Amino acid sequence: MDEEYPDQGTEDKDQNISTERSGSPASPEGHLRPSADALPPTGDERVDAALAGLSRLRGAPAEEHVAVLEEAYGRLRDVLGELDAEPDPDQRRP
């Protein structure tokens, strides 16, 4: 409960978060999601390395998730930036 918003969070006070979080992670379609270390290779070692870093999320405290996600995001952003800087071989000038 928050002093500024005293009613916030009280609507689900009978909700058991621990029970809900103990289940297997599933996609909206109900299929189990693969763990980050079981993802198929992308064909780019830099992208694969960034995605492999996500395996550190499993078992890590929630407080550490932001840092892990920011690191993976930064690495993927760098890869995309490098790809944008490379000339496109398919766009040949006449």
N, C-alpha and C positions, 0 to 999 in steps of 0.2 A: 504494500500500500504506500502511496506517495502523498506527502503533505499537500503538495500543490494540486494534485488530482486524487482526492481521497477515495473516489469510487473506482479508480482504475485498477484492474486486476481482480476485483471481487466477483465478477460475473462467472468466473470459472473456479471458484474456491473449492468445489467438490471434485475437481479434475485431478487425477493422479498422473502427474507428469512422468514419474519414474516408470510406471507400468507402460505408458505409451512409448517411451523412448527405448524400452528394452527389446522391442521387436526388430526384425530384420529390416534394413532400409529397402524401400520399394519405390519404384517409379509410379507416376500417376496411373499407369495402366495395370499396376499390380505385379510387375515383373521385378525380380531382384536386380539391383544395380551391381555391376562388377566393381570390385575394389580398384583403386587407382593403379595398383601394381599388376592388375590383370587386364589392363586395357591393351588392345592390339596396337602394334607399332604404327606410327603415322607416316613413316618414310623420311622423317626429318629428325635426326638425333637430338637437335636442340629442343624441339617440341616434346619428344619422348622424355628427355631429362626433366623438363619443367613439369610434365604431368606425373612423372615418377615421384617428384617431390611431394605430391599430394598424398602419397601413402603415409606420410608422417601425421596426417590428420587422425587416422584410426588410433584410438587409445590416448591421444593427446588431450589435455584439458582444454575446454572451450576457450580459455583465455589465450591459448597459443594458436588457435585456428586463424585468426586475422593475419598474423605474421606469416604463416605458411601460405595462405591464399594470396597475400600481397606479393610474396616472393615469386610464386608461380605466375601470377598476373604480370609482374614486371618482366620476367623472362620471356613470356609469350609476346608481350608488347614489344620487346627488343627484337625478337625474331621477325615480327610483322614489320617493324621499322626498317630492318635490313632488307626485307623483301621489297618494300616500297622504293628503296634507294637503288636496287638493282634494275638495270634496263630490261625491259620485256623483250625477249627474243622473238616473240610472235608479232610484234609491232614493227615491222621493217618499213623503212621509208623507201619510196621508189627512186 
